[in-house]
Structures are given as structure tokens and as C-alpha cells.
Amino acid sequence: METLPMPLDAMSGASPGLAEFRVDAPGEIRGLLKQLADGNVVLSLSSPGGARCSATVWALDPGRGLLCLSAEAGDHRLPELLESDEIVAVGYLESIKLQFDLHDLVLVRNGNDCALNARFPRELYRLQRRNSFRVRPLINTGPTATLLHPVQRDLQLELRVLDVSIGGVALFLPDELPKIEPGVLLQQALVELDGDTRLAVSLIVHHVTLLHHESRGVRLGCEMRGLSGEGARALQCYIDRTQRRRRLLVL
């Protein structure tokens, strides 16, 4: 089972070493939240009881002390989430994980639109999410991941691999396919990077990021689970080989 994010108050008390990751300067908080808004980054909202849904940053109003999030009006998970007084938001900016608490979260409806208003955060945590080197596959190799959609189990997906590291993989999900939410476990995935590198793994979707408009799809940032020792060695060889080939192309 995936571990839910820990509330920031608990994080602060649990480990003084986390203080170096805390951001409490108002201007810096505003700048990071603006990046989430400008990138239309999908946030995963969760409570200690396991309630979870997705949202994006819609508007910032630090003057009034207000953060406004956009959510899907028909999301049946919202009522359960709003019952909790401990709600954590997690989003990703490339290699950086941002986590912050949402206080006094309330649902606001206006016709078919749905917003979540919360107190503007006074602090957030900025954490490096990946230490391992990642590579983009060479254009002519066309690596893919084959898996079943987590909700529509009769739908088999073959998704393009955007980049890969020793611990994770990013996949491209086209707009015309059913959405996949952060926090979902994708079981029995087959990641085929080249003729020598085929990895049977499970994938946990940690973040969903909208790409530029012309791409017509989103980036699924996934953690690999269940990678065998042989698979890990094959993956490391693939990363090293791809890195060498990219250097030769530059030369």
C-alpha cells in the first residue's frame, strides 16, 4: 500500500533535519505556487484516512490569505476528503516535490464550476524527488509500456516512454485516452526500452503534468516497483548505453 504524505506539523516534529527543506518566505511560496498554476500541475490531495482526489491551482490571493484550487464538480471523493481537518497537497515541478497543508478547505460551487478555497499556506516543503540520473530515449528506438487501464480493465494501453531512471519512468498519456489519477497503482506493466531491455514491473503514478498544448496529452511520472535484480542491471546498462550514444550524437 502506498504511504500517504505526512502533515507538515508532524514532519517538523519528527525530524529537525527537514527544516532545511522548509520554505516560509512569502515571496518564495508565492513563486512556487505560481509555477504550479502556470504549469497546470495536477496536485494530489489526501487525508490521513485515505481520502484522495486531484486538483490544480486556479488562483492566488495572498493579500486576502486565500488559495483557490480547481477540482472536478462530479468527483465523488470530494465529500469524504472535506470531512478531514488534515489535508495535504503534493505536486511536482520536474525533479522537485512540493508538499503543503491545506487549512480550512471549503467547497465553492458556481453552476458547473467547482472550486476549493483554503488558507494561503504559510510554509511548504521543497524536496528533491529523484537522485538517480534519467535519460530520454533516442528518437529512433520508440520504447513503450504496455499495461491495463486501472479503471477500464478491458482497455490495454501502449504508452510511449518519455524518460527513464533507475527508479522510475515517465509515460505519455494522449488526451483521447481515459485519465489516470496520481496515486494509482498500475500492476503488471511491461516496459520495453529496446530489444535487450524488457522490464516486468508495477508502477505507482506519483504525478500527472500537462505538457505544451501541441502535445495533446499528459506526462505520467511513475515509480517502478518489483524490479528484479536482473531487471535493475539491464536498466542500468540501458541508461549507460543511451547516455553514451547521446554524447556521441553531440560530438
Secondary structure, 3 states (H helix, E strand, C coil): CCCCCCCHHHHHHHCHHHHHHEECCHHHHHHHHHHHHHCCCCEEEECCCCCEEEEEEEEEECCCCEEEEECCCCCCCHHHHHCCCCEEEEEEECCEEEEEEECCCEEEEECCEEEEEEECCCCEEEEECCCCCEECCCCCCCCEEEEECCCCCCCEEEEEEEEEECCEEEEEEECCCCCCCCCCEEEEEEEEEECCEEEEEEEEEEEEEECCHHHCEEEEEEEEECCCHHHHHHHHHHHHHHHHHHHHHHC
